[in-house]
Amino acid sequence: MRATTAIHVPVPPPPAGERSGGRSGLRRAFGRDTLPPLALWLLTALLIGAHQGTVLTLAFPVLSIATGLWLYFVNPVRYIGFMWWLWFLSPEVRRLADYGKGAFTPTSLIQVAPLAVTMISGISLIRYYPILAQRRGLPLLLALLGIGYAFVVGVVGSGPAAAVYDLANWIYPFLIGFHIMVLTRQYPECRETIVNTFIYGMLVMGAYGLVQFFIMPPWDAMWMIGSDMNSQGDPVPLGVRVFSTMNSSGPFAFAMMGAMVFVMAAKHRVRWVAAAFGFFSFALSLVRSTWGGWAIAMLIQLMKSSNKVRIRIIVSAVVLAGVCVPLLTFGPVADRMQQRLNTLVNLGDDQSYEARNQFYADFAKTAFTDVTGEGLGATGASTKLSSNNGELGKYGSFDSGVMNIPFVLGWPGTLLYMSGVLWLLARAVRVSLRMPEDRYVCACLSLAMSIFAMLVFTNSLVGTGGLLLFSSVFSILSAGHWRKLDRRQALTTEVSD
């Protein structure tokens, strides 16, 4: 018989409260990982109420980073939920801070908070780097090498500031995914935390989205006017494309899309109220690419689920449509929806569709024949850091992920990056097929595949889309490894008995 060798897998220890055991341990853990974020949001509310926008602009990012670090070491699972709440709410905090100061500021330190707190998960990459040499870590290593190549090219071509900013946007989805993967032994807690965060996040953001559409708070109007967000509609009631508490309708629609997929993995009753608010606001965001992405995700869930779950999904969809569709066909809401839906049928009259087609026709040769690539910092918001006037550069608006990836990463970077991404997706599909009873795994797979399919519209592998995609993929891999560990432990217990 062939001898087998055990491989040591570094796994983080459970939070301090779990190690102490008993009610006193749980009580201590509850206080230690609940009070800091609660204090942060309470202080934020007090400063907003006192119109101390300048103080809030300085205090919020500092306290957010401190809270993120505390949670990372005390309860790394709760850290994940806190990170998502920052992405959900920080843009609204920034707008309220500007409103408190009485003036719009083009750049705000508050914008740094969610990105900086997410980058804290990079500590896991340093602490558990041996995993990169294992089979489950090799795809991530390939993707990181591809990004590293583009970073070097970007420093030379666009400058260090633009390259570093873009590096963060490309790498943080992988960092949080890796953090989830090393928490394999706490997979059930991770699953519960992520689902709860999205359900309650959908409740808050969906409800506020309706307030924004029908009332248009003055701080949101000031933000739209100051940032010249013409693509978001008009800063008046019934005239805006809903972006709720986030920066624009695109990231908001991604967040709502993820939340509505996770509804099928949730168990609490509030999910239906949250889904109603979320669906309504999601529709009013008027982001057609995420409408299509959500439809793809639901179709994947239907195909992959058992007959019992299929019936549940269909009944849920019918009930949700019965509640929300009549409201979407009422008065001025119907006018906005009808105008947007017409563009799906009459593509010849859709300026956005025509512009994207023209972009593909004009730019495809440049994107796919640039062997070395332009490097990180050449496209998107990072171009502001390499321009003299602080405005978007030549490629600041880039509506195609299919061309953005080879244009930025070049042939070497694209080969490494896409090999890692496709390998991760293939492994996630294989693992999910072995876990048909786990509704969260099913939701994660459908979400990851639908976001990947949206590459034709935007680079959905970075930003909010990338954070959703890679969190989902690594959650599936974590679920598969957790099952192996659980079975191994059960077998060991049985043998010892």
C-alpha positions as CSV (number, residue, x, y, z in Angstrom):
1,M,0.0,0.0,0.0
2,R,1.2,3.5,-0.8
3,A,2.0,5.6,2.3
4,T,0.3,8.9,2.7
5,T,1.8,12.0,4.2
6,A,-0.3,14.5,6.3
7,I,0.0,18.1,5.2
8,H,-0.3,20.7,7.9
9,V,-2.8,23.4,7.0
10,P,-2.6,26.6,8.9
11,V,-5.9,27.5,10.3
12,P,-6.6,30.6,12.4
13,P,-7.7,30.0,16.0
14,P,-11.3,30.7,17.0
15,P,-12.1,34.1,18.5
16,A,-11.2,34.7,22.1
17,G,-14.8,34.4,23.3
18,E,-15.1,30.9,21.8
19,R,-11.9,29.7,23.4
20,S,-12.9,30.8,26.9
21,G,-16.1,28.8,26.8
22,G,-19.3,29.1,28.8
23,R,-21.7,32.0,29.1
24,S,-19.1,34.3,30.5
25,G,-17.0,33.7,27.5
26,L,-19.9,34.4,25.1
27,R,-20.7,37.5,27.1
28,R,-17.2,38.8,26.9
29,A,-17.0,38.1,23.2
30,F,-20.3,39.8,22.6
31,G,-19.1,43.0,24.3
32,R,-15.6,43.0,22.7
33,D,-16.8,42.6,19.1
34,T,-20.0,44.6,19.3
35,L,-19.1,47.7,21.3
36,P,-16.4,49.1,18.9
37,P,-18.6,49.2,15.8
38,L,-21.6,50.3,17.8
39,A,-19.6,53.2,19.2
40,L,-18.4,54.1,15.7
41,W,-21.9,54.4,14.3
42,L,-23.2,56.2,17.4
43,L,-20.4,58.8,17.3
44,T,-21.0,59.2,13.5
45,A,-24.7,59.9,14.1
46,L,-23.9,62.4,16.9
47,L,-21.4,64.3,14.7
48,I,-23.9,64.3,11.9
49,G,-26.6,65.6,14.2
50,A,-24.2,68.3,15.5
51,H,-23.3,69.3,11.9
52,Q,-19.6,68.7,12.6
53,G,-18.8,67.7,9.1
54,T,-15.1,68.6,9.3
55,V,-14.5,66.6,12.5
56,L,-16.5,63.6,11.0
57,T,-14.3,63.7,7.8
58,L,-11.2,63.3,9.9
59,A,-12.6,61.0,12.6
60,F,-14.6,58.5,10.6
61,P,-11.7,56.9,8.6
62,V,-9.4,56.7,11.6
63,L,-12.0,55.1,13.8
64,S,-13.2,52.8,11.1
65,I,-9.7,51.5,10.5
66,A,-9.1,51.1,14.3
67,T,-12.4,49.2,14.6
68,G,-11.6,47.0,11.6
69,L,-8.2,46.1,13.1
70,W,-9.8,45.3,16.4
71,L,-12.5,43.1,14.9
72,Y,-9.9,41.4,12.6
73,F,-8.0,40.0,15.6
74,V,-10.9,39.6,18.1
75,N,-13.5,38.2,15.8
76,P,-12.4,37.8,12.2
77,V,-15.9,36.7,11.1
78,R,-17.6,39.8,12.4
79,Y,-14.9,41.8,10.6
80,I,-16.3,40.6,7.3
81,G,-19.8,41.9,8.2
82,F,-18.3,45.2,9.4
83,M,-16.4,45.6,6.1
84,W,-19.5,45.2,4.0
85,W,-21.4,47.7,6.1
86,L,-18.7,50.3,5.5
87,W,-19.1,49.8,1.7
88,F,-22.8,50.1,2.1
89,L,-22.9,53.3,4.3
90,S,-19.6,55.2,4.0
91,P,-20.7,57.2,0.8
92,E,-23.8,58.4,2.6
93,V,-21.7,59.4,5.6
94,R,-19.4,61.4,3.3
95,R,-22.4,63.2,1.8
96,L,-23.8,64.0,5.2
97,A,-20.4,65.3,6.3
98,D,-20.2,67.6,3.3
99,Y,-23.8,68.8,4.0
100,G,-22.8,69.5,7.6
101,K,-19.8,71.6,6.4
102,G,-22.1,73.4,3.9
103,A,-20.0,72.7,0.9
104,F,-19.3,69.8,-1.5
105,T,-15.7,68.6,-1.4
106,P,-14.3,66.8,-4.5
107,T,-12.2,64.4,-2.4
108,S,-12.9,63.2,1.1
109,L,-10.9,61.1,3.5
110,I,-14.2,59.2,4.3
111,Q,-13.8,57.5,0.9
112,V,-10.7,55.8,2.2
113,A,-12.5,54.0,5.1
114,P,-14.1,51.0,3.3
115,L,-11.0,50.4,1.1
116,A,-8.6,50.7,4.0
117,V,-10.6,48.4,6.2
118,T,-11.0,45.8,3.4
119,M,-7.2,45.9,2.8
120,I,-6.7,44.8,6.5
121,S,-7.6,41.3,5.3
122,G,-4.2,41.3,3.6
123,I,-2.8,40.5,7.0
124,S,-4.3,37.0,6.5
125,L,-2.3,36.7,3.3
126,I,0.9,37.4,5.3
127,R,0.0,35.2,8.2
128,Y,-1.1,32.2,6.2
129,Y,1.0,32.6,3.0
130,P,2.0,28.8,3.0
131,I,-1.6,28.2,1.7
132,L,-0.5,29.8,-1.6
133,A,1.9,26.9,-2.2
134,Q,-1.0,24.4,-1.7
135,R,-3.3,23.3,-4.5
136,R,-6.2,25.4,-3.2
137,G,-4.0,28.5,-3.2
138,L,-2.3,28.2,-6.6
139,P,-5.1,29.9,-8.6
140,L,-4.9,32.9,-6.3
141,L,-1.1,33.0,-6.7
142,L,-1.5,33.1,-10.5
143,A,-4.0,35.9,-10.3
144,L,-1.8,37.9,-7.9
145,L,1.2,37.5,-10.2
146,G,-0.8,38.8,-13.1
147,I,-1.8,41.9,-11.1
148,G,1.8,42.3,-9.9
149,Y,3.0,42.4,-13.5
150,A,0.5,45.1,-14.4
151,F,1.4,47.1,-11.3
152,V,5.1,47.3,-12.3
153,V,4.1,48.4,-15.8
154,G,1.6,50.9,-14.3
155,V,4.2,52.5,-12.0
156,V,6.3,53.3,-15.1
157,G,3.5,54.4,-17.3
158,S,0.9,56.1,-15.1
159,G,3.0,56.9,-12.0
160,P,3.1,55.4,-8.5
161,A,0.0,57.2,-7.1
162,A,-2.4,56.0,-9.8
163,A,-0.9,52.5,-9.9
164,V,-1.1,52.0,-6.1
165,Y,-4.8,53.2,-6.1
166,D,-5.7,50.9,-8.9
167,L,-3.8,48.0,-7.3
168,A,-6.0,48.3,-4.3
169,N,-9.1,48.1,-6.4
170,W,-7.9,45.0,-8.2
171,I,-6.5,43.2,-5.2
172,Y,-8.9,43.7,-2.4
173,P,-11.5,41.3,-3.7
174,F,-8.9,38.5,-3.6
175,L,-7.7,39.5,-0.2
176,I,-11.1,39.3,1.4
177,G,-11.7,36.0,-0.5
178,F,-8.5,34.6,0.9
179,H,-9.5,35.7,4.4
180,I,-12.8,33.8,4.1
181,M,-10.9,30.7,2.9
182,V,-8.5,30.6,5.9
183,L,-11.6,30.8,8.2
184,T,-12.6,27.3,7.0
185,R,-13.3,26.0,10.5
186,Q,-15.7,28.9,11.0
187,Y,-17.6,28.5,7.7
188,P,-21.1,28.2,9.3
189,E,-20.5,31.5,11.2
190,C,-19.1,33.2,8.0
191,R,-22.2,32.0,6.1
192,E,-24.6,33.4,8.7
193,T,-22.7,36.7,9.0
194,I,-22.6,37.4,5.2
195,V,-26.3,36.4,4.7
196,N,-27.5,38.5,7.6
197,T,-25.4,41.5,6.5
198,F,-26.9,41.5,3.1
199,I,-30.5,40.9,4.2
200,Y,-30.4,43.8,6.7
201,G,-28.3,45.9,4.3
202,M,-31.0,45.4,1.7
203,L,-33.6,46.5,4.2
204,V,-31.7,49.7,5.1
205,M,-30.5,50.6,1.5
206,G,-33.8,49.6,-0.1
207,A,-35.9,51.7,2.2
208,Y,-33.5,54.7,1.9
209,G,-33.6,54.2,-1.9
210,L,-37.3,54.8,-1.9
211,V,-36.8,57.9,0.2
212,Q,-34.2,59.1,-2.2
213,F,-36.4,58.6,-5.2
214,F,-39.6,60.2,-3.9
215,I,-38.2,62.9,-1.6
216,M,-34.5,63.5,-2.7
217,P,-32.7,64.6,0.5
218,P,-30.7,67.8,0.1
219,W,-27.4,66.2,0.9
220,D,-27.9,63.7,-2.0
221,A,-28.9,66.5,-4.3
222,M,-25.8,68.5,-3.3
223,W,-23.6,65.4,-4.1
224,M,-25.1,64.9,-7.5
225,I,-24.7,68.6,-8.4
226,G,-21.2,68.9,-7.1
227,S,-19.9,65.7,-8.6
228,D,-21.6,66.4,-11.9
229,M,-23.3,63.0,-12.0
230,N,-25.4,63.5,-15.1
231,S,-25.7,59.8,-15.7
232,Q,-27.7,59.4,-12.4
233,G,-30.6,61.5,-13.6
234,D,-31.8,64.8,-12.1
235,P,-31.4,65.7,-8.4
236,V,-35.1,66.1,-7.9
237,P,-37.9,63.8,-6.6
238,L,-38.9,61.2,-9.2
239,G,-36.0,62.2,-11.4
240,V,-33.0,60.2,-10.0
241,R,-31.7,56.8,-10.8
242,V,-31.6,55.4,-7.3
243,F,-28.2,54.9,-5.8
244,S,-29.4,54.9,-2.1
245,T,-26.5,55.1,0.4
246,M,-23.8,54.2,-2.2
247,N,-21.8,56.3,-4.6
248,S,-23.7,55.6,-7.8
249,S,-26.4,53.3,-9.2
250,G,-23.9,50.8,-10.5
251,P,-22.4,49.6,-7.2
252,F,-25.8,49.9,-5.5
253,A,-27.4,47.6,-8.1
254,F,-24.5,45.1,-7.6
255,A,-25.2,45.1,-3.8
256,M,-28.9,44.7,-4.3
257,M,-28.4,42.0,-6.8
258,G,-26.3,40.0,-4.3
259,A,-28.7,40.6,-1.5
260,M,-31.7,39.3,-3.6
261,V,-29.7,36.2,-4.5
262,F,-28.9,35.6,-0.8
263,V,-32.6,35.9,0.1
264,M,-32.9,32.2,-1.0
265,A,-30.2,31.2,1.6
266,A,-31.7,33.2,4.5
267,K,-34.2,32.0,7.1
268,H,-35.4,35.0,9.1
269,R,-38.8,36.4,8.3
270,V,-37.5,40.0,7.8
271,R,-36.0,38.8,4.5
272,W,-39.4,39.2,2.7
273,V,-39.8,42.8,3.9
274,A,-36.2,43.5,2.9
275,A,-36.7,41.9,-0.5
276,A,-39.7,44.0,-1.2
277,F,-37.8,47.3,-0.5
278,G,-34.7,46.0,-2.3
279,F,-36.5,44.9,-5.4
280,F,-38.3,48.2,-5.7
281,S,-35.1,50.2,-5.3
282,F,-33.1,47.8,-7.5
283,A,-35.6,48.4,-10.3
284,L,-35.5,52.2,-9.9
285,S,-31.7,52.1,-10.2
286,L,-32.3,51.5,-13.9
287,V,-29.1,49.5,-14.3
288,R,-29.9,47.0,-17.1
289,S,-26.7,45.0,-16.8
290,T,-27.5,44.0,-13.2
291,W,-31.1,43.3,-14.1
292,G,-29.8,40.7,-16.6
293,G,-27.2,39.5,-14.1
294,W,-29.9,38.9,-11.5
295,A,-32.0,37.0,-14.1
296,I,-29.0,34.8,-14.9
297,A,-28.4,34.1,-11.2
298,M,-32.0,33.1,-10.6
299,L,-32.0,30.7,-13.6
300,I,-28.8,29.1,-12.3
301,Q,-30.4,28.6,-8.9
302,L,-33.5,27.0,-10.5
303,M,-31.3,24.6,-12.6
304,K,-29.1,23.6,-9.7
305,S,-31.8,23.3,-6.9
306,S,-33.9,20.4,-5.9
307,N,-37.6,20.3,-6.9
308,K,-38.6,21.5,-3.5
309,V,-36.3,24.5,-3.6
310,R,-37.4,25.3,-7.2
311,I,-41.0,25.5,-6.1
312,R,-39.9,27.8,-3.2
313,I,-38.0,30.1,-5.6
314,I,-40.9,30.3,-8.1
315,V,-43.5,31.0,-5.4
316,S,-41.2,33.6,-3.8
317,A,-40.7,35.3,-7.2
318,V,-44.5,35.3,-7.9
319,V,-45.2,36.8,-4.5
320,L,-42.5,39.4,-4.8
321,A,-43.7,40.4,-8.3
322,G,-47.3,40.6,-7.1
323,V,-46.3,43.1,-4.4
324,C,-43.8,45.2,-6.4
325,V,-44.9,45.2,-10.0
326,P,-48.2,47.1,-9.4
327,L,-46.2,49.8,-7.6
328,L,-43.7,50.0,-10.5
329,T,-46.6,50.6,-12.9
330,F,-48.0,53.6,-11.1
331,G,-47.8,57.2,-12.3
332,P,-44.3,58.7,-12.7
333,V,-42.6,55.5,-11.6
334,A,-44.2,53.7,-14.6
335,D,-42.9,56.4,-16.9
336,R,-39.3,56.0,-15.8
337,M,-39.5,52.2,-16.0
338,Q,-41.2,52.2,-19.4
339,Q,-38.6,54.5,-20.8
340,R,-35.8,52.3,-19.6
341,L,-37.5,49.0,-20.7
342,N,-38.1,50.4,-24.2
343,T,-34.3,50.6,-24.6
344,L,-34.1,46.8,-24.2
345,V,-36.5,46.4,-27.1
346,N,-35.6,49.3,-29.4
347,L,-31.8,49.0,-29.2
348,G,-31.4,51.3,-32.3
349,D,-32.7,54.2,-30.2
350,D,-30.5,53.5,-27.2
351,Q,-27.6,55.9,-27.1
352,S,-25.7,53.9,-24.5
353,Y,-26.0,50.7,-26.6
354,E,-24.8,52.5,-29.7
355,A,-21.9,54.1,-27.8
356,R,-20.8,50.7,-26.5
357,N,-21.0,49.1,-29.9
358,Q,-18.9,52.0,-31.4
359,F,-16.4,51.6,-28.5
360,Y,-16.0,47.9,-29.2
361,A,-15.6,48.6,-33.0
362,D,-13.0,51.3,-32.5
363,F,-11.0,50.0,-29.5
364,A,-11.0,46.2,-29.9
365,K,-7.8,46.2,-32.0
366,T,-5.9,48.4,-29.6
367,A,-7.0,46.4,-26.5
368,F,-6.2,43.0,-27.8
369,T,-2.9,43.9,-29.6
370,D,-1.2,45.8,-26.7
371,V,1.2,43.0,-25.8
372,T,2.8,44.6,-22.7
373,G,-0.4,46.4,-21.5
374,E,-0.8,49.9,-20.2
375,G,-0.6,48.8,-16.5
376,L,-2.6,49.6,-13.5
377,G,-3.7,53.2,-13.2
378,A,-4.4,53.6,-17.0
379,T,-8.2,53.3,-16.7
380,G,-11.0,54.3,-14.4
381,A,-11.0,56.6,-11.5
382,S,-7.3,56.2,-10.9
383,T,-6.6,58.3,-14.0
384,K,-7.5,61.4,-11.8
385,L,-4.2,60.8,-9.9
386,S,-2.1,60.8,-13.1
387,S,-3.7,63.9,-14.7
388,N,-2.6,67.4,-14.1
389,N,-6.0,68.9,-13.5
390,G,-7.4,66.1,-11.3
391,E,-10.0,65.1,-13.8
392,L,-10.6,61.7,-15.5
393,G,-8.0,60.8,-18.0
394,K,-8.4,59.6,-21.6
395,Y,-9.6,56.1,-20.5
396,G,-11.4,57.2,-17.3
397,S,-14.7,55.8,-18.6
398,F,-14.2,52.2,-19.7
399,D,-17.4,50.2,-20.3
400,S,-16.0,46.8,-21.2
401,G,-14.4,44.4,-18.8
402,V,-13.6,42.1,-21.8
403,M,-11.3,44.8,-23.2
404,N,-10.3,46.4,-19.9
405,I,-8.5,43.3,-18.7
406,P,-6.1,42.8,-21.7
407,F,-5.6,46.5,-22.2
408,V,-4.4,47.0,-18.6
409,L,-2.8,43.6,-17.9
410,G,-1.3,43.0,-21.3
411,W,-0.8,39.4,-22.6
412,P,1.5,38.1,-19.8
413,G,-0.7,39.6,-17.0
414,T,-4.0,38.5,-18.7
415,L,-2.7,34.9,-19.1
416,L,-1.7,34.7,-15.4
417,Y,-4.8,36.6,-14.1
418,M,-7.5,34.8,-16.2
419,S,-5.9,31.4,-15.6
420,G,-6.2,31.9,-11.9
421,V,-9.8,33.3,-12.1
422,L,-11.1,30.5,-14.4
423,W,-9.4,27.9,-12.3
424,L,-11.1,29.3,-9.2
425,L,-14.5,29.3,-11.0
426,A,-14.0,25.7,-12.2
427,R,-13.2,24.5,-8.7
428,A,-16.2,26.4,-7.3
429,V,-18.5,24.7,-9.8
430,R,-17.0,21.3,-8.9
431,V,-17.4,21.8,-5.2
432,S,-20.9,23.1,-5.4
433,L,-22.0,20.0,-7.4
434,R,-21.0,18.0,-4.3
435,M,-23.0,20.2,-1.9
436,P,-26.5,20.5,-3.5
437,E,-28.2,20.7,-0.1
438,D,-26.3,23.9,1.0
439,R,-28.5,26.8,-0.2
440,Y,-25.8,29.3,0.5
441,V,-23.3,27.5,-1.7
442,C,-26.0,27.4,-4.5
443,A,-26.6,31.2,-4.1
444,C,-22.8,31.9,-4.2
445,L,-22.4,29.9,-7.4
446,S,-25.2,31.6,-9.2
447,L,-24.0,35.0,-8.1
448,A,-20.4,34.3,-9.1
449,M,-21.3,33.0,-12.6
450,S,-23.8,35.8,-13.3
451,I,-21.2,38.5,-12.3
452,F,-18.6,36.9,-14.5
453,A,-21.0,36.9,-17.4
454,M,-21.4,40.7,-16.9
455,L,-17.8,41.3,-18.1
456,V,-19.1,42.3,-21.5
457,F,-20.6,45.4,-19.9
458,T,-18.1,46.4,-17.2
459,N,-15.0,45.0,-15.5
460,S,-17.1,43.2,-12.9
461,L,-14.0,41.5,-11.4
462,V,-13.0,44.7,-9.5
463,G,-14.8,47.0,-7.1
464,T,-18.2,45.9,-5.7
465,G,-18.7,43.3,-8.4
466,G,-15.3,41.7,-7.8
467,L,-15.9,41.8,-4.0
468,L,-19.1,39.9,-4.5
469,L,-17.7,37.4,-7.0
470,F,-14.6,36.4,-5.1
471,S,-16.3,36.4,-1.7
472,S,-18.8,33.9,-3.2
473,V,-16.1,31.8,-4.9
474,F,-13.9,31.5,-1.8
475,S,-17.0,30.9,0.3
476,I,-17.8,27.8,-1.8
477,L,-14.2,26.6,-1.5
478,S,-14.3,27.2,2.2
479,A,-17.6,25.2,2.4
480,G,-16.0,22.3,0.6
481,H,-12.9,22.2,2.8
482,W,-15.0,22.6,5.9
483,R,-17.0,19.5,4.9
484,K,-13.8,17.5,4.5
485,L,-12.5,18.6,7.9
486,D,-15.9,17.8,9.5
487,R,-16.0,14.3,8.0
488,R,-12.4,13.7,9.0
489,Q,-13.1,14.8,12.6
490,A,-16.2,12.6,12.7
491,L,-14.2,9.6,11.4
492,T,-11.5,10.2,14.0
493,T,-14.1,10.4,16.8
494,E,-15.7,7.2,15.6
495,V,-12.4,5.3,15.5
496,S,-11.4,6.6,18.9
497,D,-14.8,5.5,20.4
